[in-house]
Structure formats: structure tokens, C-alpha cells
Amino acid sequence: MAAPNLPFVSVDEFLDAEELSETKHMYCAGVVTAMAGGSFEHALLAMNLGGELREALRGRGCSVVGRDVLFQTGSKEMYTYPDLIVVCGPVQRMPGRRNVITNPVFLAEVLSPSAEAKDRGVKSHEYRLGPTLRQYALISQDRPMVEIHTRAENGQWWISEVIGLEADCSFSSLECSVPMAAMYEGVLDR
């Protein structure tokens, strides 16, 4: 069966429509796709991490926001709502678009069965193109495991894993650590 022929949508058309939409969408090179809703565990993981990071970064000029803000990736071909965004210093926005951030230093995505392939594939590639992004985390909601992608000084990306509730996630880009037990509090026992 042939794939449906989807109409090309410009960035401005997407952003204009997104400002009025009651649902969230992702834009990738002219193609718009609806973003699936997450589970309770998905939302709790993101909120737990956000709360821990907000506390750790208090007074350091960093802002922690959830998935209500679009991120314009480095190629400017993708606009998506990461589960968590951290910006340190002044927030830079796409000109004329208050809801589009262009300068995160840290992002996090909670993995779900419906979006894991995209989070590990095209989103991961696009995230790495962001010139200000120094680190992003992929968080499993099924077991205590976080995959941390870190940009080295030479521009190469390195992957490390943190496994187990007794471990701490060290986020070098933010100069802080988050206990896995705090991140997964209330998540795995449901």
C-alpha cells in the first residue's frame, strides 16, 4: 500500500495553526504529526525530574519548563515539545514567536512505546544539531534507567546510562545530580 500523500506545510503555517490548536503537534521538514498523550507515569516522571532540577538550580539563573513550550532544533526543520527544557541565562525565542525557545542547555524525554523510535531517531539527531544544547536525557518509564547524551568539548556526543533506584543521575551540563529514587518516586509501584 502506498503512503498517503501529505501536503507540505510551511513553518509559519504550522506555528500559526499551533497557536490556535487545542492539541499539540510536532513539525518536521514540512510534515505535521499529532503528539500522543502520555500516561500518568510519563507525566509523573517529567514532573519529578522538573521539580528536582528546579530545586537544584534555584538562584543560578536557569529556568525549568515542561512540555508547553516548543523547541526549534538547530536545523530549524523540527519544532517539538520536549517533556522538559532547561534554559540557563536569558531565554532566546524565535523572532515573533513567544512560545518557541531556541537556546536550551538541557532537554529530557520520557520514553513511551508510541514515541520511543522517534525520540531515539529523528528527534535525537535534531536535538544534537542545537548549538546551545549540551545534554539530553531519555528516561525509561518501565524501569529505573536514564540514558544521558552529553556533548563533549570537541562537539562529539557521548552516551552514558544510569540504572537502579540507588544511583544518582549526574547532569554535568547543569552541574547537579538527581537521585533516581526521587525521579521515580511513585512511578514504578503503580
Long-range contacts (C-beta under 8 A, 24 or more apart in sequence): 6-31, 11-76, 11-79, 14-79, 15-70, 15-79, 15-94, 15-97, 15-100, 18-70, 18-79, 18-99, 19-99, 24-67, 24-81, 26-78, 26-79, 26-80, 26-81, 27-78, 27-79, 27-80, 28-77, 28-78, 28-80, 28-122, 28-126, 29-77, 29-78, 35-80, 35-81, 35-115, 36-112, 36-114, 36-115, 38-83, 38-110, 38-112, 39-112, 39-141, 40-190, 41-141, 41-187, 41-190, 42-83, 42-110, 42-112, 42-141, 44-186, 44-187, 45-83, 45-110, 45-139, 45-141, 45-183, 45-184, 45-187, 46-83, 46-84, 46-108, 46-110, 46-139, 48-182, 48-183, 48-184, 48-185, 48-186, 48-187, 49-84, 49-108, 49-137, 49-139, 49-178, 49-183, 50-84, 52-178, 52-179, 52-182, 52-183, 53-84, 53-86, 53-106, 53-171, 53-174, 53-176, 53-178, 56-174, 56-176, 56-177, 56-178, 57-86, 57-88, 57-174, 57-176, 60-88, 61-88, 61-89, 62-86, 62-87, 62-88, 62-89, 62-105, 62-174, 63-87, 63-88, 63-91, 65-101, 68-99, 69-99, 69-100, 69-101, 70-97, 70-99, 70-100, 70-101, 71-100, 71-101, 71-102, 71-104, 71-107, 71-130, 72-100, 72-101, 72-102, 73-126, 73-127, 73-129, 73-130, 74-126, 74-128, 74-129, 74-130, 74-131, 74-133, 75-126, 75-129, 77-126, 78-122, 78-123, 78-126, 80-123, 80-126, 82-107, 82-108, 82-109, 82-136, 83-108, 83-109, 83-110, 83-139, 84-108, 86-174, 88-174, 102-132, 103-132, 104-130, 104-132, 104-133, 105-132, 105-133, 105-134, 105-135, 105-173, 105-174, 106-133, 106-134, 106-135, 106-136, 106-137, 106-171, 106-173, 106-174, 107-133, 107-135, 107-136, 107-137, 108-136, 108-137, 108-138, 108-139, 109-136, 109-137, 109-138, 109-139, 110-139, 110-141, 111-138, 111-139, 111-140, 111-141, 112-141, 124-149, 128-157, 134-172, 134-173, 135-171, 135-172, 135-173, 135-174, 137-169, 137-171, 139-183, 141-187, 143-188, 144-180, 144-183, 144-184, 144-188, 146-180, 146-183
